Amino acid sequence: MPIQGLEDEMIPGLRLPSAILLPVLEWRARRIADPVERLRFLRRATSAGARPGRRKSARGRSLALILFVVLLLAPVLPNSDANVPTIGRAAGIPPAASAPDRLPDVWLVEKTGTQELYSNGLRIETGFTVAGLPRAYRVFDRQRREETGEERSTPAGIVFHTTESHLAPFQAEQNRQLKQIGEALVEYVRRNRCYHYVIDRFGRVWRVVRETDVADHAGYSVWADSQWLYVNLNHSFLGVSFEAQTRAGQADSEATPAQLLAARLLTGMLRGKYRIPAADCVTHAQVSVNPRNLRIGYHTDWAGNFPYAGLGLADNYDRPVAALWAFGFTYDPAYLHSTGSRLWQGLSRAEEQLRQEATAHGVGVALYRKTLHGRYQAILKTLGQPGASEEKDDHEAQ
Ligand SMILES: [Zn+2]
C-alpha cells in the first residue's frame, strides 16, 4: 500500500528511510490478524522506540500517525499461524459463574393436526404455524480473531420477549376480552412472523413460526457463550414471547402463573431438543444493540425482571453483557433506568472484563474499544449487513 509523501522522510523511532521500512512494516502488519496485536506492533514500530531526548519534528509525528492509521486499517493477509490471541480470555478474567447445566429429557408423546403433547406436560397449539425463511447462520469463535465464522442451521439459544401488546385486567369477568385480545395477538404475530412461540396469559403455547425457520424477533443483536459469539440472532436463536408488557425499572415479572409454568415446560423441551445451554437462554434487553450509535438496549423487554429461576434457569442477568466486552458497545442513562439492579451486575462485569482485556493488551480502554468496533463492522460485513441504516425496530406486536 503506497503512502504518498513518505518516501524521503524518517519515521520517528525507526531511524531508517521510510521507503525501505514501509514495505517491511506493511508486510508484517498485514499478517497480524488480531487488531489489538497489530495495534501494539504499530505503536512499538512508530513511536515507542524513539530515543529519549531526541526531538521529533511535527512532520515526523504526523507521518508516524498516518503510517499508524493506514497500517492499522490494512486488510489482513492469510496467516498460517493459528495461535492468535483470544477474546475474553485475557489473564485474570474469571469465567462467568455457572451452575451445573442439566439438559431436560423431554419427548413428543402425541401429535394431532392442531396440537402436540410432550412428556413434561407441555401442550403446543400448532394449527396457526407458518413457514419462514430456512434457518442458516454463522457463529464466530470468541477465541480467534477471525470474521468468517462457521455455518450452522440448528437453534443455538432462546431469546425471551414481551409482546408489549394491549392487556386487559386479568380477572374472570374479563374472560371474553382476554380471549379475544390473545387470539388477535396470535394472528398479528403470525402475519408478521414475529416470534417462534407466543405464550398467552392463560399459558397456552402457540407455535407461530416453524422451529426450522427464521422469525423476525431479535434484529441487530449480540450474545456470547463460553465458546461462540452470535451476531444478529433472528437466525441463530428461537424467539419466545410472553403476552405481557414491560415497565421501566419494574422489579417483578408481569407474567401470570400459567405463563410461567408454560414457559418452563417449553424452555425445557427446546433445550433438550436442541441441546441449548442455560447460558444461551437470554432476554431481548440483554442482546439488543443499535449499530448506529454502538449502544446496547435498543429494545428493553425483560430488561431486569425476567423470572429465570421460575423457568429453572440460572440468573443470566449476572453474565457479562456480550456486546460490551466483545464489541465495545456502551449504554446510556435511559437504558439503566429501564433495567433493574439484576442486569447492572452483567453490565458491571462486562465493563470490568473490557478494562482487564485492554490492560492485558497494553492499550487504553478507548483505543481497545475502537479495535472491537472494527471487528463488529467486519462481522456485519461478513453477514451481508454492513449498513447500520436499516434497523428494524417495530417487531413488537402493537
Ligand atoms: Zn423483544
Boltz pocket constraint, residues with backbone or C-beta under 6 A from the ligand:
constraints:
  - pocket:
      binder: B
      contacts: [[A, 160], [A, 161], [A, 162], [A, 217], [A, 284], [A, 299], [A, 301], [A, 396]]
      max_distance: 6.0
